[in-house]
Amino acid sequence: DVKVTQSSRYLVKRTGEKVFLECVQDMDHENMFWYRQDPGLGLRLIYFSYDVKMKEKGDIPEGYSVSREKKERFSLILESASTNQTSMYLCASSVTSGRAFNEQFFGPGTRLTVL
Amino acid sequence: TQLLEQSPQFLSIQEGENLTVYCNSSSVFSSLQWYRQEPGEGPVLLVTVVTGGEVKKLKRLTFQFGDARKDSSLHITAAQPGDTGLYLCAGAPSGTYKYIFGTGTRLKVLA
């Protein structure tokens, strides 16, 4: 059974704190993604990675960074958390093939609140 | 900005009713996917439509890809409480590898 796990389901942090969100997949997928989900806005891509140590900015990378030191792990970092980063964060992974995209497998999400 | 607009944004219906959710764009897509997200979980893929005009059925769910590949619809027949969730369309506009999600339709089916 394929699985994407995220380190926390709920997280409460204070403004200015450094926040780490961890994601692990056990499917040997090349691609990994970080999204944030806000009501009425759907899912917005923050960063994605198509290989170890490779990363690409998505639509809303400001205030975030990522790290992919191992194929199975993709970390999202909030260098200095702000209240407008309060959101649901979803991690996903997918395989690479000749198609432009493939099914994405999602983790359960981390609901982050920044006070 | 390439967008996928979904309508309606919210839908609350009684068990047994039929409904249709729409996903529209001004861009052409090589294919579109539909996901369902249940509370506390990540989205799960329901179907991928690839060919313009294609119709796919998944039990009581019928998915259609527009002839011009700019829009898609999801029709649910005889909705059940288990259909409750957030429905998302997603795809990459033709000629790009940029994968985008629709704005979502939140469906609630009352018993």
Interface residues (C-beta under 8 A of the other chain):
Chain A: V4 R9 Y35 G40 L41 G42 L43 R44 L45 L90 A92 A100 F101 E103 Q104 F105 F106 G107 P108 G109
Chain B: L4 Q6 Q9 S30 S31 Q33 G40 E41 G42 P43 V44 L45 T48 L88 A90 G91 A92 T96 Y97 Y99 I100 F101 G102 T103 G104
